Amino acid sequence: RRKIEGVEFVLNRLLDLWERDTVLKWLGGVNAHLGNRRPLDLIAHGRVAEVLEAIEAEETGAYA
């Protein structure tokens, strides 16, 4: 149940920032803030906090 809630929270955060297509690309793409890993892979392993940190970095324009 926690994983599902984490996924929902991440999706809602992303959809507040970008359009659906961009969100899907971001989730499936390699992300420098995540050590060149895909957000989807981290979410699947319950590492939602790291994905949320990457979202915050994107929001603030931080460089990895």
CHARMM-style PDB file with segment names, atoms N, HN, CA, C and O in Angstrom:
ATOM      1  N   ARG     1       0.818  -1.199   0.000  1.00  0.00      PROA
ATOM      2  CA  ARG     1       0.000   0.000   0.000  1.00  0.00      PROA
ATOM      3  C   ARG     1       0.861   1.262   0.000  1.00  0.00      PROA
ATOM      4  O   ARG     1       0.532   2.244  -0.665  1.00  0.00      PROA
ATOM      5  N   ARG     2       1.955   1.231   0.742  1.00  0.00      PROA
ATOM      6  HN  ARG     2       2.223   0.433   1.282  1.00  0.00      PROA
ATOM      7  CA  ARG     2       2.836   2.400   0.805  1.00  0.00      PROA
ATOM      8  C   ARG     2       3.428   2.729  -0.553  1.00  0.00      PROA
ATOM      9  O   ARG     2       3.545   3.900  -0.916  1.00  0.00      PROA
ATOM     10  N   LYS     3       3.805   1.695  -1.309  1.00  0.00      PROA
ATOM     11  HN  LYS     3       3.710   0.745  -1.014  1.00  0.00      PROA
ATOM     12  CA  LYS     3       4.364   1.937  -2.636  1.00  0.00      PROA
ATOM     13  C   LYS     3       3.352   2.637  -3.532  1.00  0.00      PROA
ATOM     14  O   LYS     3       3.699   3.562  -4.266  1.00  0.00      PROA
ATOM     15  N   ILE     4       2.113   2.199  -3.471  1.00  0.00      PROA
ATOM     16  HN  ILE     4       1.831   1.447  -2.875  1.00  0.00      PROA
ATOM     17  CA  ILE     4       1.062   2.804  -4.289  1.00  0.00      PROA
ATOM     18  C   ILE     4       0.860   4.259  -3.890  1.00  0.00      PROA
ATOM     19  O   ILE     4       0.740   5.134  -4.748  1.00  0.00      PROA
ATOM     20  N   GLU     5       0.822   4.510  -2.600  1.00  0.00      PROA
ATOM     21  HN  GLU     5       0.920   3.800  -1.904  1.00  0.00      PROA
ATOM     22  CA  GLU     5       0.667   5.889  -2.136  1.00  0.00      PROA
ATOM     23  C   GLU     5       1.859   6.743  -2.564  1.00  0.00      PROA
ATOM     24  O   GLU     5       1.699   7.911  -2.919  1.00  0.00      PROA
ATOM     25  N   GLY     6       3.050   6.154  -2.528  1.00  0.00      PROA
ATOM     26  HN  GLY     6       3.180   5.205  -2.239  1.00  0.00      PROA
ATOM     27  CA  GLY     6       4.239   6.880  -2.966  1.00  0.00      PROA
ATOM     28  C   GLY     6       4.175   7.224  -4.440  1.00  0.00      PROA
ATOM     29  O   GLY     6       4.522   8.335  -4.842  1.00  0.00      PROA
ATOM     30  N   VAL     7       3.731   6.271  -5.246  1.00  0.00      PROA
ATOM     31  HN  VAL     7       3.449   5.369  -4.920  1.00  0.00      PROA
ATOM     32  CA  VAL     7       3.598   6.500  -6.693  1.00  0.00      PROA
ATOM     33  C   VAL     7       2.573   7.594  -6.955  1.00  0.00      PROA
ATOM     34  O   VAL     7       2.803   8.481  -7.777  1.00  0.00      PROA
ATOM     35  N   GLU     8       1.456   7.534  -6.267  1.00  0.00      PROA
ATOM     36  HN  GLU     8       1.269   6.813  -5.599  1.00  0.00      PROA
ATOM     37  CA  GLU     8       0.415   8.553  -6.448  1.00  0.00      PROA
ATOM     38  C   GLU     8       0.942   9.930  -6.078  1.00  0.00      PROA
ATOM     39  O   GLU     8       0.677  10.911  -6.773  1.00  0.00      PROA
ATOM     40  N   PHE     9       1.688  10.002  -4.983  1.00  0.00      PROA
ATOM     41  HN  PHE     9       1.904   9.205  -4.418  1.00  0.00      PROA
ATOM     42  CA  PHE     9       2.222  11.287  -4.550  1.00  0.00      PROA
ATOM     43  C   PHE     9       3.195  11.842  -5.581  1.00  0.00      PROA
ATOM     44  O   PHE     9       3.131  13.020  -5.930  1.00  0.00      PROA
ATOM     45  N   VAL    10       4.101  10.988  -6.070  1.00  0.00      PROA
ATOM     46  HN  VAL    10       4.153  10.031  -5.786  1.00  0.00      PROA
ATOM     47  CA  VAL    10       5.070  11.406  -7.083  1.00  0.00      PROA
ATOM     48  C   VAL    10       4.344  11.874  -8.340  1.00  0.00      PROA
ATOM     49  O   VAL    10       4.671  12.927  -8.887  1.00  0.00      PROA
ATOM     50  N   LEU    11       3.371  11.108  -8.798  1.00  0.00      PROA
ATOM     51  HN  LEU    11       3.105  10.252  -8.354  1.00  0.00      PROA
ATOM     52  CA  LEU    11       2.630  11.485 -10.006  1.00  0.00      PROA
ATOM     53  C   LEU    11       1.927  12.821  -9.840  1.00  0.00      PROA
ATOM     54  O   LEU    11       1.955  13.658 -10.741  1.00  0.00      PROA
ATOM     55  N   ASN    12       1.308  13.018  -8.709  1.00  0.00      PROA
ATOM     56  HN  ASN    12       1.285  12.337  -7.977  1.00  0.00      PROA
ATOM     57  CA  ASN    12       0.624  14.299  -8.476  1.00  0.00      PROA
ATOM     58  C   ASN    12       1.603  15.462  -8.465  1.00  0.00      PROA
ATOM     59  O   ASN    12       1.308  16.524  -9.013  1.00  0.00      PROA
ATOM     60  N   ARG    13       2.769  15.272  -7.845  1.00  0.00      PROA
ATOM     61  HN  ARG    13       3.008  14.409  -7.401  1.00  0.00      PROA
ATOM     62  CA  ARG    13       3.785  16.332  -7.839  1.00  0.00      PROA
ATOM     63  C   ARG    13       4.222  16.667  -9.259  1.00  0.00      PROA
ATOM     64  O   ARG    13       4.323  17.834  -9.637  1.00  0.00      PROA
ATOM     65  N   LEU    14       4.480  15.616 -10.041  1.00  0.00      PROA
ATOM     66  HN  LEU    14       4.398  14.667  -9.734  1.00  0.00      PROA
ATOM     67  CA  LEU    14       4.944  15.831 -11.408  1.00  0.00      PROA
ATOM     68  C   LEU    14       3.876  16.476 -12.278  1.00  0.00      PROA
ATOM     69  O   LEU    14       4.176  17.353 -13.089  1.00  0.00      PROA
ATOM     70  N   LEU    15       2.638  16.046 -12.111  1.00  0.00      PROA
ATOM     71  HN  LEU    15       2.394  15.334 -11.453  1.00  0.00      PROA
ATOM     72  CA  LEU    15       1.552  16.604 -12.924  1.00  0.00      PROA
ATOM     73  C   LEU    15       1.252  18.055 -12.562  1.00  0.00      PROA
ATOM     74  O   LEU    15       0.653  18.786 -13.352  1.00  0.00      PROA
ATOM     75  N   ASP    16       1.669  18.471 -11.366  1.00  0.00      PROA
ATOM     76  HN  ASP    16       2.155  17.878 -10.724  1.00  0.00      PROA
ATOM     77  CA  ASP    16       1.562  19.888 -11.011  1.00  0.00      PROA
ATOM     78  C   ASP    16       2.595  20.712 -11.775  1.00  0.00      PROA
ATOM     79  O   ASP    16       2.411  21.912 -11.979  1.00  0.00      PROA
ATOM     80  N   LEU    17       3.679  20.067 -12.194  1.00  0.00      PROA
ATOM     81  HN  LEU    17       3.829  19.092 -12.028  1.00  0.00      PROA
ATOM     82  CA  LEU    17       4.762  20.761 -12.891  1.00  0.00      PROA
ATOM     83  C   LEU    17       4.612  20.733 -14.404  1.00  0.00      PROA
ATOM     84  O   LEU    17       4.768  21.754 -15.074  1.00  0.00      PROA
ATOM     85  N   TRP    18       4.305  19.541 -14.939  1.00  0.00      PROA
ATOM     86  HN  TRP    18       4.178  18.712 -14.394  1.00  0.00      PROA
ATOM     87  CA  TRP    18       4.370  19.331 -16.374  1.00  0.00      PROA
ATOM     88  C   TRP    18       3.128  18.633 -16.910  1.00  0.00      PROA
ATOM     89  O   TRP    18       2.289  18.136 -16.160  1.00  0.00      PROA
ATOM     90  N   GLU    19       3.044  18.615 -18.227  1.00  0.00      PROA
ATOM     91  HN  GLU    19       3.726  19.019 -18.837  1.00  0.00      PROA
ATOM     92  CA  GLU    19       1.984  17.880 -18.922  1.00  0.00      PROA
ATOM     93  C   GLU    19       2.266  16.379 -18.832  1.00  0.00      PROA
ATOM     94  O   GLU    19       3.393  15.958 -18.572  1.00  0.00      PROA
ATOM     95  N   ARG    20       1.229  15.594 -19.050  1.00  0.00      PROA
ATOM     96  HN  ARG    20       0.313  15.937 -19.261  1.00  0.00      PROA
ATOM     97  CA  ARG    20       1.294  14.136 -18.916  1.00  0.00      PROA
ATOM     98  C   ARG    20       2.432  13.515 -19.728  1.00  0.00      PROA
ATOM     99  O   ARG    20       3.170  12.681 -19.204  1.00  0.00      PROA
ATOM    100  N   ASP    21       2.586  13.900 -20.978  1.00  0.00      PROA
ATOM    101  HN  ASP    21       1.987  14.579 -21.404  1.00  0.00      PROA
ATOM    102  CA  ASP    21       3.626  13.317 -21.831  1.00  0.00      PROA
ATOM    103  C   ASP    21       5.028  13.590 -21.275  1.00  0.00      PROA
ATOM    104  O   ASP    21       5.898  12.721 -21.313  1.00  0.00      PROA
ATOM    105  N   THR    22       5.230  14.782 -20.771  1.00  0.00      PROA
ATOM    106  HN  THR    22       4.523  15.489 -20.741  1.00  0.00      PROA
ATOM    107  CA  THR    22       6.522  15.132 -20.191  1.00  0.00      PROA
ATOM    108  C   THR    22       6.771  14.329 -18.925  1.00  0.00      PROA
ATOM    109  O   THR    22       7.892  13.882 -18.682  1.00  0.00      PROA
ATOM    110  N   VAL    23       5.743  14.146 -18.124  1.00  0.00      PROA
ATOM    111  HN  VAL    23       4.832  14.510 -18.322  1.00  0.00      PROA
ATOM    112  CA  VAL    23       5.855  13.343 -16.896  1.00  0.00      PROA
ATOM    113  C   VAL    23       6.270  11.914 -17.237  1.00  0.00      PROA
ATOM    114  O   VAL    23       7.160  11.353 -16.597  1.00  0.00      PROA
ATOM    115  N   LEU    24       5.635  11.334 -18.230  1.00  0.00      PROA
ATOM    116  HN  LEU    24       4.912  11.789 -18.749  1.00  0.00      PROA
ATOM    117  CA  LEU    24       5.965   9.958 -18.615  1.00  0.00      PROA
ATOM    118  C   LEU    24       7.402   9.846 -19.108  1.00  0.00      PROA
ATOM    119  O   LEU    24       8.095   8.880 -18.789  1.00  0.00      PROA
ATOM    120  N   LYS    25       7.849  10.822 -19.879  1.00  0.00      PROA
ATOM    121  HN  LYS    25       7.286  11.607 -20.138  1.00  0.00      PROA
ATOM    122  CA  LYS    25       9.236  10.817 -20.353  1.00  0.00      PROA
ATOM    123  C   LYS    25      10.203  10.969 -19.187  1.00  0.00      PROA
ATOM    124  O   LYS    25      11.233  10.296 -19.142  1.00  0.00      PROA
ATOM    125  N   TRP    26       9.883  11.840 -18.255  1.00  0.00      PROA
ATOM    126  HN  TRP    26       9.046  12.387 -18.291  1.00  0.00      PROA
ATOM    127  CA  TRP    26      10.756  12.072 -17.105  1.00  0.00      PROA
ATOM    128  C   TRP    26      10.867  10.806 -16.258  1.00  0.00      PROA
ATOM    129  O   TRP    26      11.962  10.436 -15.834  1.00  0.00      PROA
ATOM    130  N   LEU    27       9.756  10.152 -16.013  1.00  0.00      PROA
ATOM    131  HN  LEU    27       8.867  10.452 -16.357  1.00  0.00      PROA
ATOM    132  CA  LEU    27       9.766   8.940 -15.200  1.00  0.00      PROA
ATOM    133  C   LEU    27      10.579   7.814 -15.838  1.00  0.00      PROA
ATOM    134  O   LEU    27      11.234   7.045 -15.135  1.00  0.00      PROA
ATOM    135  N   GLY    28      10.539   7.719 -17.148  1.00  0.00      PROA
ATOM    136  HN  GLY    28      10.007   8.344 -17.719  1.00  0.00      PROA
ATOM    137  CA  GLY    28      11.226   6.640 -17.845  1.00  0.00      PROA
ATOM    138  C   GLY    28      12.624   6.977 -18.309  1.00  0.00      PROA
ATOM    139  O   GLY    28      13.344   6.112 -18.808  1.00  0.00      PROA
ATOM    140  N   GLY    29      13.014   8.230 -18.149  1.00  0.00      PROA
ATOM    141  HN  GLY    29      12.429   8.933 -17.744  1.00  0.00      PROA
ATOM    142  CA  GLY    29      14.325   8.655 -18.631  1.00  0.00      PROA
ATOM    143  C   GLY    29      15.396   8.575 -17.558  1.00  0.00      PROA
ATOM    144  O   GLY    29      15.098   8.558 -16.364  1.00  0.00      PROA
ATOM    145  N   VAL    30      16.624   8.526 -17.993  1.00  0.00      PROA
ATOM    146  HN  VAL    30      16.865   8.539 -18.963  1.00  0.00      PROA
ATOM    147  CA  VAL    30      17.763   8.539 -17.077  1.00  0.00      PROA
ATOM    148  C   VAL    30      17.870   9.929 -16.469  1.00  0.00      PROA
ATOM    149  O   VAL    30      17.747  10.933 -17.171  1.00  0.00      PROA
ATOM    150  N   ASN    31      18.098   9.983 -15.161  1.00  0.00      PROA
ATOM    151  HN  ASN    31      18.198   9.167 -14.591  1.00  0.00      PROA
ATOM    152  CA  ASN    31      18.107  11.259 -14.458  1.00  0.00      PROA
ATOM    153  C   ASN    31      19.430  11.460 -13.723  1.00  0.00      PROA
ATOM    154  O   ASN    31      19.818  10.642 -12.890  1.00  0.00      PROA
ATOM    155  N   ALA    32      20.110  12.547 -14.038  1.00  0.00      PROA
ATOM    156  HN  ALA    32      19.795  13.212 -14.715  1.00  0.00      PROA
ATOM    157  CA  ALA    32      21.412  12.834 -13.421  1.00  0.00      PROA
ATOM    158  C   ALA    32      21.311  13.011 -11.910  1.00  0.00      PROA
ATOM    159  O   ALA    32      22.233  12.646 -11.180  1.00  0.00      PROA
ATOM    160  N   HSD    33      20.198  13.567 -11.436  1.00  0.00      PROA
ATOM    161  HN  HSD    33      19.449  13.863 -12.029  1.00  0.00      PROA
ATOM    162  CA  HSD    33      20.006  13.762  -9.996  1.00  0.00      PROA
ATOM    163  C   HSD    33      19.858  12.431  -9.262  1.00  0.00      PROA
ATOM    164  O   HSD    33      19.992  12.372  -8.040  1.00  0.00      PROA
ATOM    165  N   LEU    34      19.590  11.390  -9.992  1.00  0.00      PROA
ATOM    166  HN  LEU    34      19.481  11.438 -10.985  1.00  0.00      PROA
ATOM    167  CA  LEU    34      19.407  10.061  -9.403  1.00  0.00      PROA
ATOM    168  C   LEU    34      20.565   9.128  -9.763  1.00  0.00      PROA
ATOM    169  O   LEU    34      20.401   7.908  -9.791  1.00  0.00      PROA
ATOM    170  N   GLY    35      21.713   9.699 -10.033  1.00  0.00      PROA
ATOM    171  HN  GLY    35      21.846  10.690 -10.010  1.00  0.00      PROA
ATOM    172  CA  GLY    35      22.872   8.888 -10.376  1.00  0.00      PROA
ATOM    173  C   GLY    35      22.713   8.168 -11.705  1.00  0.00      PROA
ATOM    174  O   GLY    35      23.157   7.032 -11.871  1.00  0.00      PROA
ATOM    175  N   ASN    36      22.071   8.850 -12.650  1.00  0.00      PROA
ATOM    176  HN  ASN    36      21.711   9.773 -12.515  1.00  0.00      PROA
ATOM    177  CA  ASN    36      21.815   8.307 -13.991  1.00  0.00      PROA
ATOM    178  C   ASN    36      20.961   7.042 -13.963  1.00  0.00      PROA
ATOM    179  O   ASN    36      21.143   6.120 -14.758  1.00  0.00      PROA
ATOM    180  N   ARG    37      20.033   7.036 -13.026  1.00  0.00      PROA
ATOM    181  HN  ARG    37      19.885   7.785 -12.380  1.00  0.00      PROA
ATOM    182  CA  ARG    37      19.043   5.954 -12.957  1.00  0.00      PROA
ATOM    183  C   ARG    37      17.682   6.511 -13.332  1.00  0.00      PROA
ATOM    184  O   ARG    37      17.471   7.723 -13.322  1.00  0.00      PROA
ATOM    185  N   ARG    38      16.762   5.616 -13.661  1.00  0.00      PROA
ATOM    186  HN  ARG    38      16.933   4.631 -13.669  1.00  0.00      PROA
ATOM    187  CA  ARG    38      15.410   6.034 -14.033  1.00  0.00      PROA
ATOM    188  C   ARG    38      14.545   6.172 -12.779  1.00  0.00      PROA
ATOM    189  O   ARG    38      14.577   5.306 -11.905  1.00  0.00      PROA
ATOM    190  N   PRO    39      13.778   7.253 -12.689  1.00  0.00      PROA
ATOM    191  CA  PRO    39      12.877   7.419 -11.549  1.00  0.00      PROA
ATOM    192  C   PRO    39      11.948   6.217 -11.352  1.00  0.00      PROA
ATOM    193  O   PRO    39      11.694   5.813 -10.217  1.00  0.00      PROA
ATOM    194  N   LEU    40      11.446   5.648 -12.439  1.00  0.00      PROA
ATOM    195  HN  LEU    40      11.653   5.976 -13.361  1.00  0.00      PROA
ATOM    196  CA  LEU    40      10.558   4.490 -12.324  1.00  0.00      PROA
ATOM    197  C   LEU    40      11.217   3.329 -11.599  1.00  0.00      PROA
ATOM    198  O   LEU    40      10.574   2.643 -10.804  1.00  0.00      PROA
ATOM    199  N   ASP    41      12.496   3.108 -11.870  1.00  0.00      PROA
ATOM    200  HN  ASP    41      13.018   3.665 -12.516  1.00  0.00      PROA
ATOM    201  CA  ASP    41      13.209   2.008 -11.222  1.00  0.00      PROA
ATOM    202  C   ASP    41      13.329   2.230  -9.722  1.00  0.00      PROA
ATOM    203  O   ASP    41      13.161   1.302  -8.931  1.00  0.00      PROA
ATOM    204  N   LEU    42      13.621   3.462  -9.340  1.00  0.00      PROA
ATOM    205  HN  LEU    42      13.757   4.216  -9.983  1.00  0.00      PROA
ATOM    206  CA  LEU    42      13.732   3.762  -7.914  1.00  0.00      PROA
ATOM    207  C   LEU    42      12.382   3.647  -7.219  1.00  0.00      PROA
ATOM    208  O   LEU    42      12.298   3.127  -6.106  1.00  0.00      PROA
ATOM    209  N   ILE    43      11.342   4.120  -7.858  1.00  0.00      PROA
ATOM    210  HN  ILE    43      11.410   4.542  -8.762  1.00  0.00      PROA
ATOM    211  CA  ILE    43       9.997   4.004  -7.285  1.00  0.00      PROA
ATOM    212  C   ILE    43       9.639   2.536  -7.085  1.00  0.00      PROA
ATOM    213  O   ILE    43       9.060   2.167  -6.063  1.00  0.00      PROA
ATOM    214  N   ALA    44       9.983   1.706  -8.054  1.00  0.00      PROA
ATOM    215  HN  ALA    44      10.453   2.006  -8.884  1.00  0.00      PROA
ATOM    216  CA  ALA    44       9.679   0.271  -7.969  1.00  0.00      PROA
ATOM    217  C   ALA    44      10.383  -0.383  -6.786  1.00  0.00      PROA
ATOM    218  O   ALA    44       9.920  -1.398  -6.267  1.00  0.00      PROA
ATOM    219  N   HSD    45      11.501   0.199  -6.362  1.00  0.00      PROA
ATOM    220  HN  HSD    45      11.877   1.024  -6.784  1.00  0.00      PROA
ATOM    221  CA  HSD    45      12.242  -0.347  -5.225  1.00  0.00      PROA
ATOM    222  C   HSD    45      11.945   0.400  -3.925  1.00  0.00      PROA
ATOM    223  O   HSD    45      12.664   0.251  -2.937  1.00  0.00      PROA
ATOM    224  N   GLY    46      10.880   1.203  -3.935  1.00  0.00      PROA
ATOM    225  HN  GLY    46      10.296   1.324  -4.737  1.00  0.00      PROA
ATOM    226  CA  GLY    46      10.442   1.892  -2.725  1.00  0.00      PROA
ATOM    227  C   GLY    46      11.284   3.097  -2.344  1.00  0.00      PROA
ATOM    228  O   GLY    46      11.222   3.555  -1.203  1.00  0.00      PROA
ATOM    229  N   ARG    47      12.061   3.613  -3.268  1.00  0.00      PROA
ATOM    230  HN  ARG    47      12.111   3.241  -4.195  1.00  0.00      PROA
ATOM    231  CA  ARG    47      12.950   4.735  -2.978  1.00  0.00      PROA
ATOM    232  C   ARG    47      12.326   6.052  -3.443  1.00  0.00      PROA
ATOM    233  O   ARG    47      12.927   6.820  -4.195  1.00  0.00      PROA
ATOM    234  N   VAL    48      11.121   6.280  -2.979  1.00  0.00      PROA
ATOM    235  HN  VAL    48      10.633   5.656  -2.369  1.00  0.00      PROA
ATOM    236  CA  VAL    48      10.330   7.444  -3.382  1.00  0.00      PROA
ATOM    237  C   VAL    48      10.977   8.745  -2.917  1.00  0.00      PROA
ATOM    238  O   VAL    48      10.932   9.747  -3.631  1.00  0.00      PROA
ATOM    239  N   ALA    49      11.568   8.741  -1.747  1.00  0.00      PROA
ATOM    240  HN  ALA    49      11.605   7.927  -1.166  1.00  0.00      PROA
ATOM    241  CA  ALA    49      12.176   9.967  -1.213  1.00  0.00      PROA
ATOM    242  C   ALA    49      13.247  10.506  -2.158  1.00  0.00      PROA
ATOM    243  O   ALA    49      13.361  11.718  -2.341  1.00  0.00      PROA
ATOM    244  N   GLU    50      14.028   9.613  -2.756  1.00  0.00      PROA
ATOM    245  HN  GLU    50      13.935   8.629  -2.607  1.00  0.00      PROA
ATOM    246  CA  GLU    50      15.067  10.052  -3.688  1.00  0.00      PROA
ATOM    247  C   GLU    50      14.456  10.684  -4.936  1.00  0.00      PROA
ATOM    248  O   GLU    50      14.971  11.669  -5.464  1.00  0.00      PROA
ATOM    249  N   VAL    51      13.362  10.108  -5.391  1.00  0.00      PROA
ATOM    250  HN  VAL    51      12.944   9.308  -4.962  1.00  0.00      PROA
ATOM    251  CA  VAL    51      12.679  10.648  -6.565  1.00  0.00      PROA
ATOM    252  C   VAL    51      12.102  12.025  -6.236  1.00  0.00      PROA
ATOM    253  O   VAL    51      12.166  12.939  -7.058  1.00  0.00      PROA
ATOM    254  N   LEU    52      11.550  12.170  -5.054  1.00  0.00      PROA
ATOM    255  HN  LEU    52      11.499  11.428  -4.386  1.00  0.00      PROA
ATOM    256  CA  LEU    52      11.017  13.468  -4.649  1.00  0.00      PROA
ATOM    257  C   LEU    52      12.122  14.517  -4.571  1.00  0.00      PROA
ATOM    258  O   LEU    52      11.900  15.675  -4.923  1.00  0.00      PROA
ATOM    259  N   GLU    53      13.305  14.124  -4.116  1.00  0.00      PROA
ATOM    260  HN  GLU    53      13.485  13.183  -3.830  1.00  0.00      PROA
ATOM    261  CA  GLU    53      14.437  15.045  -4.085  1.00  0.00      PROA
ATOM    262  C   GLU    53      14.823  15.467  -5.508  1.00  0.00      PROA
ATOM    263  O   GLU    53      15.160  16.628  -5.743  1.00  0.00      PROA
ATOM    264  N   ALA    54      14.772  14.535  -6.440  1.00  0.00      PROA
ATOM    265  HN  ALA    54      14.498  13.593  -6.249  1.00  0.00      PROA
ATOM    266  CA  ALA    54      15.086  14.858  -7.835  1.00  0.00      PROA
ATOM    267  C   ALA    54      14.048  15.816  -8.416  1.00  0.00      PROA
ATOM    268  O   ALA    54      14.389  16.708  -9.193  1.00  0.00      PROA
ATOM    269  N   ILE    55      12.798  15.632  -8.043  1.00  0.00      PROA
ATOM    270  HN  ILE    55      12.522  14.907  -7.412  1.00  0.00      PROA
ATOM    271  CA  ILE    55      11.736  16.540  -8.505  1.00  0.00      PROA
ATOM    272  C   ILE    55      12.011  17.943  -7.956  1.00  0.00      PROA
ATOM    273  O   ILE    55      11.911  18.929  -8.686  1.00  0.00      PROA
ATOM    274  N   GLU    56      12.354  18.026  -6.683  1.00  0.00      PROA
ATOM    275  HN  GLU    56      12.436  17.225  -6.090  1.00  0.00      PROA
ATOM    276  CA  GLU    56      12.664  19.327  -6.088  1.00  0.00      PROA
ATOM    277  C   GLU    56      13.859  19.980  -6.768  1.00  0.00      PROA
ATOM    278  O   GLU    56      13.872  21.193  -6.976  1.00  0.00      PROA
ATOM    279  N   ALA    57      14.857  19.181  -7.114  1.00  0.00      PROA
ATOM    280  HN  ALA    57      14.846  18.195  -6.946  1.00  0.00      PROA
ATOM    281  CA  ALA    57      16.025  19.716  -7.821  1.00  0.00      PROA
ATOM    282  C   ALA    57      15.603  20.267  -9.191  1.00  0.00      PROA
ATOM    283  O   ALA    57      16.086  21.317  -9.615  1.00  0.00      PROA
ATOM    284  N   GLU    58      14.712  19.564  -9.871  1.00  0.00      PROA
ATOM    285  HN  GLU    58      14.320  18.711  -9.527  1.00  0.00      PROA
ATOM    286  CA  GLU    58      14.208  20.036 -11.167  1.00  0.00      PROA
ATOM    287  C   GLU    58      13.456  21.360 -10.984  1.00  0.00      PROA
ATOM    288  O   GLU    58      13.605  22.286 -11.782  1.00  0.00      PROA
ATOM    289  N   GLU    59      12.652  21.431  -9.927  1.00  0.00      PROA
ATOM    290  HN  GLU    59      12.531  20.679  -9.279  1.00  0.00      PROA
ATOM    291  CA  GLU    59      11.865  22.642  -9.667  1.00  0.00      PROA
ATOM    292  C   GLU    59      12.755  23.856  -9.412  1.00  0.00      PROA
ATOM    293  O   GLU    59      12.452  24.966  -9.851  1.00  0.00      PROA
ATOM    294  N   THR    60      13.840  23.634  -8.707  1.00  0.00      PROA
ATOM    295  HN  THR    60      14.086  22.732  -8.350  1.00  0.00      PROA
ATOM    296  CA  THR    60      14.709  24.760  -8.328  1.00  0.00      PROA
ATOM    297  C   THR    60      15.778  25.044  -9.381  1.00  0.00      PROA
ATOM    298  O   THR    60      16.502  26.034  -9.281  1.00  0.00      PROA
ATOM    299  N   GLY    61      15.877  24.180 -10.388  1.00  0.00      PROA
ATOM    300  HN  GLY    61      15.289  23.375 -10.469  1.00  0.00      PROA
ATOM    301  CA  GLY    61      16.855  24.384 -11.437  1.00  0.00      PROA
ATOM    302  C   GLY    61      18.268  23.994 -11.039  1.00  0.00      PROA
ATOM    303  O   GLY    61      19.240  24.463 -11.631  1.00  0.00      PROA
ATOM    304  N   ALA    62      18.378  23.126 -10.023  1.00  0.00      PROA
ATOM    305  HN  ALA    62      17.588  22.746  -9.542  1.00  0.00      PROA
ATOM    306  CA  ALA    62      19.693  22.669  -9.563  1.00  0.00      PROA
ATOM    307  C   ALA    62      20.331  21.773 -10.609  1.00  0.00      PROA
ATOM    308  O   ALA    62      19.652  21.048 -11.336  1.00  0.00      PROA
ATOM    309  N   TYR    63      21.650  21.842 -10.667  1.00  0.00      PROA
ATOM    310  HN  TYR    63      22.202  22.431 -10.077  1.00  0.00      PROA
ATOM    311  CA  TYR    63      22.394  20.993 -11.587  1.00  0.00      PROA
ATOM    312  C   TYR    63      22.939  19.803 -10.824  1.00  0.00      PROA
ATOM    313  O   TYR    63      23.344  19.911  -9.667  1.00  0.00      PROA
ATOM    314  N   ALA    64      22.938  18.648 -11.512  1.00  0.00      PROA
ATOM    315  HN  ALA    64      22.608  18.561 -12.452  1.00  0.00      PROA
ATOM    316  CA  ALA    64      23.449  17.429 -10.875  1.00  0.00      PROA
ATOM    317  C   ALA    64      24.939  17.336 -11.036  1.00  0.00      PROA
ATOM    318  OT1 ALA    64      25.552  16.377 -10.566  1.00  0.00      PROA
TER     319      ALA     64
END
